[in-house]
């Protein structure tokens, strides 16, 4: 019989925030353009070896399920607000002509329903789903990408394909010329690339509930990342090693700064990541025998804060829609 192949670039994902754990959303509120996706029902298979008179290999058996996977999108404020909310767990909004979403970390669970769709062919519905990490990255001459790790409790196959909503027509993908990085309250224009990973950690707890886990529980909240910095003088190198830009002796003082990464797409469309304290963990000064400029790949982590929200706040201005809460 003839084989009809399906175009891979039609696959898409829809999502909506649930009213409560165990209560699947019926209508999605967001539709995502994808650059990568590997969502899967995630049945866990093992073999149970035992003696056999015919010396055959043991059969595989199903011992659990960890639905989820990864997906990647370009950074768009209208699309990504719901996913940042899922990672961070707290969201407030204000504004009339544009909605400003102030997304902060919380320990209160938020769950989503996610539809994984190959149009006209396959729809898998993930219930009690959470984005457990978001890795935002960009570099000069490139777009800004976000890689998401998704974890759900239940996967239902053969579901009805959503038809709405449509993707936001005016929600453009962000590119690096839209980026402004402010370190220690000053914009120096010296950051050629950055990465910022928000990670909730965590693990499944299965209990005695058949294939469905009782929950996916978040672990420790943390951020980490790197920046490519133009090396112009030894001030920050001294600060990393001595705790002061004018220091000369090694000390136990860490090099800390406030950090703001603003991606400004328009007056009413932007995404801003703000930490009241990041701590530099590496500041290597390399050589290049070819004469290329010295670029420092500085590494950092989040610094523990008295106020949880000061660890990281994501401010999304989105003129397209109200917050996904």
Secondary structure, DSSP 8 states (H G I E B T S, - for coil): -------GGG-EEEEEE-SBTTB--SS-SEEE--SEE--B--EEEEE-----TT-----EEEEEE--EEEEEEE--HHHHHHHHHHHHEEEEEE-SSSEEEEEEE-SS---EEEEEEETTTEEEEEEEEEEEEEEEEEETTSB-EEEEEEE-SEEE-S----------TT----BGGGEEEEETTB--S-EEEEEEEEE---EEE--SSTTS-SEEE----EEEEEEEEE--SSHHHHHHHHSSTT--S--S---EEEEEEEEEEETTEEEEEEEEEEEEEE------TT----EEEEEEEE---SSHHHH-EEEEEESS-----
